[in-house]
Amino acid sequence: MDYVNAFWVGGLICALCQILMEKTKMQPGRIMVLLVCSGAVLGAIGVYPPFVEFAGAGASVPLLGFGNTLFKGIKEAVDTNGFIGIFMGGFTATAVGISAALVFAYLASLIFEPKMRK
């Protein structure tokens, strides 16, 4: 059942974003920022952790999950290091994911020969 919940929750998030793009003519970059900020706010008010427990990867993989991870990293760093944790917490919490995305994107560019748009 975990896979089913992850599938429909992740699909619902993607469908809502697509509807947002179609109906409001918002640019994808703004929607991405909206998702990251929403994930951070939902994590701050305590709504997102139970949602992740229910949906698993369907809630933690999309950009909402990235915002929640940023919030958790900043919260832990502030608790540990004080004010300076605001600046370092997000980097330490998301460094592995961002590094993996860069490495895999580079490997994909070696395999598939990306073409520049004109």
C-alpha positions, 0 to 999 in steps of 0.5 A: 500500500505504501507504493500506491499512496506514494504514486497517487500523492505524487501524481496529485501534486504533479497534477495540481502543478500542471493545473496551476500552470495551465490556468494561471499562466505562471512560469515554471520557475515561479511554481517551483519557488512556490512549491519549495516555500510551501514545503518549508511553511508546511514543515514549520507548522507541523503539517508536512511530517505526518504527510510524508509518513503517509505518502512516503516518496510521493511527498518527499521527492517532489519540490515540496519535500525539498522545501521541508528538508531545507526547513528541517536542516535549518531548524536543526542547525539553529538549535545546534549552532544558533543564529549562524545555523540559518545560513548553513543548515539548508546547505548541509541538509540538501548537499547530498541531493544537490550533488547527486543531481549534478553528477547524474545530470553530467553523466546523462549529458555525456551519454545523450549529447544535449542539443542547444536550443536556438 
